[in-house]
């Protein structure tokens, strides 16, 4: 809103527009979805990882000889792949978090060689920090909770492999 007044930063590099692109993305919008839809997306992603990792698990154990270890290994591998997905989401959201919170914006006018820094006006800084506090931080917290849960699952699956 306030960016239109006197902002030299190109439209696609403005933090508010980067945030809107993130929210409108089919992948990065997961944490801003309602809790039930977010859970569905996360479960579908984990199931997809589980199915994709089935051939790799058969390299370690045969499903006929030791189905318990096969399932534990497959679950471990799929959880590691799932962790990469969550980490990618976190990286995207953390990038926007820092761009919104900082009082300055680094931008490039026409190429990689002419970077500049623009100091946000008070109104823009307040607007960006409100979005940061009420939209971005809760999304990151949701992703952090998912990351912790996935790490706990990974430890449990490793323990199953060791003690099974």
Backbone as JSON, one array per atom type, in Angstrom:
{
  "sequence": "XXXXXXXXXXXXXXXXXXXXXXXXXXXXXXXXXXXXXXXXXXXXXXXXXXXXXXXXXXXXXXXXXXXXXXXXXXXXXXXXXXXXXXXXXXXXXXXXXXXXXXXXXXXXXXXXXXXXXXXXXXXXXXXXXXXXXXXXXXXXXXXXXXXXXXXXXXXXXXXXXXXX",
  "N": [[0.83, -1.19, 0.0], [1.73, 1.37, 1.0], [4.05, 1.37, -0.41], [3.76, 2.36, -2.95], [4.09, 5.08, -3.01], [6.82, 6.34, -2.82], [8.96, 4.53, -3.6], [11.94, 3.18, -4.67], [12.53, 0.56, -5.17], [12.3, -2.24, -7.31], [9.14, -3.67, -8.27], [8.88, -6.52, -8.08], [10.81, -7.13, -6.21], [10.09, -6.09, -3.81], [9.43, -6.51, -0.38], [6.73, -6.93, 0.49], [5.44, -7.74, -1.84], [6.92, -10.01, -2.43], [6.16, -11.54, -0.27], [3.41, -11.83, -0.84], [3.58, -13.34, -3.2], [4.63, -15.68, -2.13], [2.55, -16.53, -0.46], [0.59, -17.02, -2.34], [1.6, -19.11, -3.72], [1.5, -22.58, -4.62], [2.95, -24.41, -3.16], [4.41, -23.09, -1.08], [2.38, -21.96, 0.38], [1.35, -23.65, 2.28], [1.75, -23.43, 5.22], [0.06, -21.29, 5.85], [-2.44, -22.11, 5.44], [-5.66, -23.25, 6.68], [-5.71, -25.21, 9.72], [-6.63, -27.9, 9.37], [-6.43, -28.32, 6.58], [-3.69, -27.87, 6.27], [-2.67, -30.01, 7.74], [-3.62, -32.13, 6.16], [-2.13, -31.68, 3.78], [0.47, -32.06, 4.74], [0.38, -34.73, 5.63], [-0.21, -36.01, 3.2], [2.14, -35.37, 1.82], [4.02, -36.78, 3.35], [3.12, -39.42, 2.98], [3.49, -39.65, 0.23], [6.29, -39.42, 0.12], [6.86, -41.76, 1.5], [5.95, -43.75, -0.26], [7.56, -43.22, -2.5], [10.04, -43.89, -1.5], [10.03, -46.64, -1.18], [11.33, -48.43, -3.11], [14.03, -47.9, -2.52], [14.32, -48.76, 0.08], [14.18, -51.47, -0.18], [16.7, -52.11, -0.94], [18.15, -52.36, 1.36], [16.83, -54.14, 3.17], [14.89, -57.12, 2.81], [11.47, -57.32, 2.14], [10.16, -59.69, 2.55], [11.82, -61.25, 4.21], [12.43, -59.73, 6.56], [10.07, -57.94, 7.57], [9.56, -55.98, 9.52], [11.96, -54.53, 9.93], [12.27, -53.64, 7.33], [10.04, -51.93, 7.07], [10.71, -50.05, 9.05], [13.12, -49.01, 8.06], [12.24, -47.95, 5.62], [10.45, -46.05, 6.58], [12.25, -44.39, 7.92], [13.91, -43.43, 5.83], [11.97, -42.13, 4.26], [11.14, -40.21, 6.08], [13.43, -38.65, 6.29], [13.53, -37.59, 3.69], [11.12, -36.18, 3.79], [11.8, -34.33, 5.76], [13.55, -32.71, 4.32], [11.72, -31.43, 2.66], [10.23, -29.92, 4.51], [12.27, -28.32, 5.53], [12.91, -26.86, 3.25], [10.57, -25.37, 2.94], [10.74, -23.88, 5.31], [13.08, -22.38, 4.81], [12.25, -20.69, 2.7], [10.21, -19.2, 3.98], [11.66, -18.04, 6.1], [13.37, -16.37, 4.69], [11.58, -14.43, 3.71], [10.68, -13.49, 6.15], [12.95, -12.18, 7.21], [13.33, -10.21, 5.27], [11.01, -8.68, 5.56], [11.25, -7.76, 8.19], [13.63, -6.28, 8.46], [14.91, -2.91, 8.53], [15.89, -1.93, 6.2], [16.08, -2.4, 2.63], [17.66, -4.5, 0.48], [18.29, -4.33, -2.91], [18.31, -4.99, -6.48], [18.81, -3.07, -9.29], [19.09, -3.45, -12.15], [20.7, -5.63, -12.62], [23.06, -8.11, -11.39], [25.26, -6.67, -10.62], [24.75, -4.12, -9.7], [23.74, -3.56, -7.02], [21.7, -2.06, -4.52], [20.77, -0.25, -1.54], [17.83, 0.48, 0.17], [16.28, 2.54, 2.5], [13.57, 1.85, 4.49], [10.54, 3.69, 4.79], [8.87, 5.06, 7.69], [6.13, 4.32, 7.78], [6.01, 2.18, 5.96], [7.77, 0.41, 7.19], [6.38, -0.15, 9.57], [4.07, -1.38, 8.52], [5.25, -3.64, 7.24], [6.39, -4.92, 9.45], [4.13, -5.56, 10.93], [2.92, -7.46, 9.26], [4.96, -9.3, 9.38], [4.88, -10.02, 12.13], [2.25, -10.99, 12.56], [1.54, -12.7, 10.49], [3.74, -14.05, 9.24], [5.47, -15.04, 11.3], [3.72, -16.81, 12.83], [3.32, -18.75, 10.81], [5.9, -19.74, 10.44], [6.28, -20.78, 12.98], [4.44, -22.87, 12.94], [5.62, -24.49, 10.99], [8.03, -25.05, 12.31], [7.09, -26.6, 14.46], [6.17, -28.82, 13.04], [8.6, -29.67, 12.0], [9.95, -30.42, 14.34], [8.31, -32.54, 15.18], [8.7, -34.31, 13.03], [11.43, -34.83, 13.33], [11.4, -36.16, 15.79], [9.94, -38.42, 15.04], [11.79, -39.51, 13.25], [13.9, -40.2, 14.97], [12.56, -42.11, 16.51], [12.07, -44.05, 14.52], [14.7, -44.76, 13.85], [15.46, -45.92, 16.27], [13.76, -48.11, 16.24], [14.9, -49.53, 14.12], [17.4, -50.16, 15.18], [16.79, -51.63, 17.53], [15.16, -53.65, 16.68]],
  "CA": [[0.0, 0.0, 0.0], [2.58, 2.55, 1.11], [5.19, 1.27, -1.32], [3.48, 3.06, -4.2], [4.39, 6.51, -2.9], [8.17, 6.76, -3.23], [9.85, 3.39, -3.41], [12.72, 2.89, -5.87], [12.72, -0.88, -5.29], [11.42, -2.84, -8.32], [7.96, -4.3, -7.67], [9.07, -7.94, -7.76], [11.77, -7.26, -5.12], [9.55, -5.49, -2.59], [9.07, -7.58, 0.56], [5.29, -7.2, 0.53], [5.11, -8.5, -3.05], [7.52, -11.33, -2.25], [5.28, -12.24, 0.67], [2.18, -12.19, -1.56], [3.92, -14.45, -4.09], [4.8, -16.86, -1.3], [1.23, -16.94, 0.01], [-0.19, -17.48, -3.48], [2.25, -20.3, -4.26], [0.85, -23.83, -4.23], [3.8, -25.13, -2.23], [4.77, -22.28, 0.08], [1.21, -21.49, 1.13], [0.92, -24.67, 3.23], [1.61, -23.03, 6.62], [-0.98, -20.29, 6.08], [-3.73, -22.77, 5.26], [-6.26, -23.67, 7.95], [-5.02, -26.34, 10.35], [-7.02, -29.19, 8.78], [-5.83, -28.41, 5.24], [-2.26, -28.0, 6.46], [-2.43, -31.39, 8.16], [-3.83, -32.97, 4.98], [-0.98, -31.51, 2.88], [1.64, -32.66, 5.38], [0.21, -36.18, 5.61], [-0.05, -36.43, 1.81], [3.56, -35.28, 1.48], [4.72, -37.89, 3.99], [2.73, -40.66, 2.3], [4.18, -39.64, -1.06], [7.69, -39.75, 0.42], [6.88, -43.16, 1.9], [5.8, -44.56, -1.47], [8.74, -43.0, -3.34], [11.22, -44.52, -0.87], [9.9, -48.1, -1.11], [12.4, -49.15, -3.83], [15.32, -47.71, -1.85], [14.32, -49.57, 1.3], [14.42, -52.87, -0.55], [18.14, -52.28, -1.08], [18.71, -52.68, 2.67], [16.18, -55.32, 3.74], [13.84, -57.71, 2.0], [10.18, -57.26, 2.83], [9.77, -61.06, 2.9], [12.66, -61.79, 5.28], [12.27, -58.94, 7.8], [9.15, -56.85, 7.26], [9.67, -54.92, 10.53], [13.11, -53.68, 9.6], [11.97, -53.0, 6.05], [9.14, -50.81, 7.34], [11.44, -49.03, 9.81], [14.08, -48.36, 7.15], [11.47, -47.13, 4.68], [9.95, -44.9, 7.33], [13.38, -43.51, 8.18], [14.3, -42.77, 4.58], [10.91, -41.21, 3.85], [11.14, -39.08, 7.02], [14.54, -37.78, 5.89], [13.05, -36.85, 2.51], [10.1, -35.27, 4.29], [12.51, -33.24, 6.45], [14.04, -31.8, 3.29], [10.58, -30.63, 2.21], [9.92, -28.95, 5.56], [13.38, -27.37, 5.59], [12.76, -25.96, 2.1], [9.5, -24.43, 3.31], [11.29, -22.97, 6.33], [14.02, -21.45, 4.18], [11.48, -19.67, 1.99], [9.52, -18.33, 4.93], [12.66, -17.26, 6.84], [13.84, -15.32, 3.8], [10.57, -13.36, 3.74], [10.67, -12.95, 7.52], [14.04, -11.22, 7.35], [13.09, -9.07, 4.36], [9.96, -7.84, 6.13], [11.62, -7.19, 9.48], [14.75, -5.34, 8.35], [14.53, -1.54, 8.19], [16.41, -1.6, 4.87], [15.83, -3.38, 1.59], [18.7, -4.62, -0.55], [17.66, -4.65, -4.2], [19.12, -4.83, -7.68], [18.05, -2.32, -10.28], [19.04, -4.06, -13.47], [21.5, -6.85, -12.7], [23.75, -8.51, -10.18], [26.4, -5.8, -10.36], [24.39, -2.79, -9.22], [22.89, -3.65, -5.85], [21.52, -0.84, -3.74], [20.03, -0.41, -0.29], [16.83, 1.52, 0.38], [15.78, 2.57, 3.87], [12.11, 1.9, 4.49], [9.93, 4.79, 5.54], [8.26, 4.6, 8.95], [4.86, 3.66, 7.48], [6.29, 0.89, 5.33], [8.37, -0.44, 8.2], [5.3, -0.6, 10.46], [3.25, -2.33, 7.75], [6.01, -4.87, 7.06], [6.56, -5.6, 10.74], [2.84, -6.16, 11.3], [2.81, -8.7, 8.48], [5.97, -10.2, 9.97], [4.46, -10.52, 13.44], [0.94, -11.65, 12.6], [1.36, -13.65, 9.4], [4.92, -14.86, 8.94], [5.95, -15.74, 12.49], [2.9, -18.0, 13.09], [3.57, -19.77, 9.78], [7.19, -20.36, 10.76], [6.09, -21.59, 14.18], [3.77, -24.1, 12.51], [6.63, -25.31, 10.33], [8.96, -25.52, 13.34], [6.43, -27.7, 15.17], [6.2, -29.97, 12.13], [9.98, -30.12, 11.94], [10.23, -31.12, 15.6], [7.58, -33.8, 15.12], [9.38, -35.18, 12.06], [12.7, -35.26, 13.94], [11.05, -37.17, 16.79], [9.61, -39.63, 14.28], [13.03, -40.07, 12.72], [14.6, -40.85, 16.09], [11.79, -43.33, 16.83], [12.3, -45.04, 13.48], [16.07, -45.24, 14.02], [15.46, -46.82, 17.42], [13.14, -49.35, 15.77], [15.87, -50.25, 13.31], [18.46, -50.66, 16.06], [16.33, -52.61, 18.52], [14.25, -54.64, 16.09]],
  "C": [[0.86, 1.25, 0.0], [3.74, 2.53, 0.13], [4.98, 2.11, -2.58], [3.95, 4.51, -4.17], [5.78, 6.87, -3.43], [9.19, 5.66, -3.01], [10.61, 3.09, -4.7], [12.92, 1.39, -6.13], [11.78, -1.43, -6.37], [10.3, -3.65, -7.65], [8.19, -5.74, -7.26], [10.06, -8.15, -6.62], [11.28, -6.63, -3.81], [9.09, -6.6, -1.65], [7.58, -7.91, 0.6], [4.87, -8.02, -0.68], [5.72, -9.9, -3.0], [6.68, -12.18, -1.3], [4.0, -12.7, -0.04], [2.44, -13.34, -2.54], [4.04, -15.76, -3.32], [3.44, -17.41, -0.87], [0.39, -17.51, -1.14], [0.4, -18.73, -4.14], [1.54, -21.56, -3.78], [1.66, -24.62, -3.21], [4.04, -24.33, -0.95], [3.57, -21.79, 0.88], [0.73, -22.48, 2.18], [0.76, -24.13, 4.65], [0.55, -21.96, 6.87], [-2.38, -20.86, 5.83], [-4.34, -23.06, 6.63], [-5.64, -24.99, 8.44], [-5.36, -27.68, 9.69], [-6.42, -29.37, 7.39], [-4.31, -28.57, 5.32], [-1.9, -29.44, 6.84], [-2.59, -32.35, 6.99], [-2.63, -32.89, 4.04], [0.26, -32.21, 3.44], [1.55, -34.19, 5.32], [0.36, -36.71, 4.19], [1.42, -36.39, 1.38], [4.33, -36.44, 2.1], [4.39, -39.22, 3.32], [3.41, -40.76, 0.94], [5.66, -39.99, -0.89], [7.82, -41.23, 0.75], [6.83, -44.07, 0.67], [7.04, -44.43, -2.37], [9.95, -43.76, -2.8], [11.14, -46.04, -0.8], [11.01, -48.83, -1.88], [13.77, -49.03, -3.14], [15.42, -48.56, -0.59], [14.6, -51.03, 0.99], [15.9, -53.14, -0.79], [18.77, -52.73, 0.24], [18.15, -53.97, 3.27], [15.1, -55.82, 2.8], [12.54, -57.66, 2.81], [9.72, -58.66, 3.26], [10.55, -61.59, 4.1], [12.49, -61.04, 6.6], [11.38, -57.72, 7.52], [9.22, -55.7, 8.26], [10.8, -53.97, 10.23], [12.9, -52.96, 8.27], [11.08, -51.78, 6.27], [9.85, -49.69, 8.1], [12.43, -48.28, 8.93], [13.33, -47.46, 6.17], [10.92, -45.89, 5.37], [11.06, -43.9, 7.61], [13.78, -42.73, 6.93], [13.24, -41.75, 4.16], [10.83, -40.02, 4.8], [12.28, -38.12, 6.69], [14.15, -36.96, 4.67], [12.01, -35.81, 2.9], [10.73, -34.07, 5.02], [13.06, -32.24, 5.46], [12.91, -30.89, 2.78], [10.26, -29.54, 3.24], [11.02, -27.9, 5.66], [13.3, -26.38, 4.42], [11.66, -24.93, 2.36], [10.01, -23.4, 4.33], [12.25, -21.95, 5.73], [13.3, -20.34, 3.43], [10.81, -18.69, 2.92], [10.5, -17.49, 5.76], [13.23, -16.14, 5.99], [12.87, -14.13, 3.83], [10.53, -12.7, 5.12], [11.75, -11.88, 7.68], [13.85, -10.0, 6.45], [12.02, -8.13, 4.92], [10.43, -7.12, 7.39], [12.71, -6.12, 9.39], [14.27, -3.94, 7.97], [15.06, -1.09, 6.82], [16.08, -2.73, 3.91], [17.02, -3.35, 0.63], [18.0, -5.03, -1.83], [18.64, -4.42, -5.33], [18.27, -4.14, -8.74], [17.97, -3.04, -11.62], [19.85, -5.35, -13.58], [22.24, -7.1, -11.39], [24.83, -7.52, -9.75], [26.02, -4.44, -9.77], [23.4, -2.85, -8.05], [22.85, -2.35, -5.08], [20.74, -1.18, -2.48], [19.08, 0.78, -0.16], [16.33, 1.42, 1.81], [14.26, 2.75, 3.82], [11.62, 3.13, 5.27], [9.24, 4.2, 6.78], [6.96, 3.83, 8.69], [5.07, 2.27, 6.87], [6.88, -0.08, 6.34], [7.31, -0.98, 9.17], [4.43, -1.64, 9.76], [3.97, -3.67, 7.61], [6.17, -5.64, 8.37], [5.25, -6.17, 11.27], [2.61, -7.46, 10.55], [3.77, -9.74, 9.04], [5.43, -10.84, 11.24], [3.2, -11.36, 13.4], [0.69, -12.66, 11.49], [2.54, -14.61, 9.27], [5.4, -15.66, 10.15], [5.06, -16.93, 12.85], [3.11, -19.11, 12.06], [4.88, -20.49, 10.05], [7.07, -21.23, 12.0], [5.4, -22.92, 13.85], [4.75, -25.05, 11.83], [7.65, -25.86, 11.33], [8.37, -26.68, 14.13], [6.42, -28.97, 14.32], [7.61, -30.54, 12.04], [10.37, -30.9, 13.2], [9.55, -32.49, 15.62], [8.27, -34.79, 14.18], [10.72, -35.67, 12.62], [12.45, -36.32, 15.02], [10.68, -38.49, 16.12], [10.87, -40.3, 13.74], [13.82, -40.8, 13.81], [13.89, -42.15, 16.46], [12.03, -44.42, 15.79], [13.72, -45.6, 13.55], [16.16, -46.22, 15.19], [14.8, -48.14, 17.06], [14.11, -50.2, 14.95], [16.92, -50.9, 14.22], [17.98, -51.8, 16.94], [15.38, -53.66, 17.96], [15.02, -55.82, 15.55]]
}
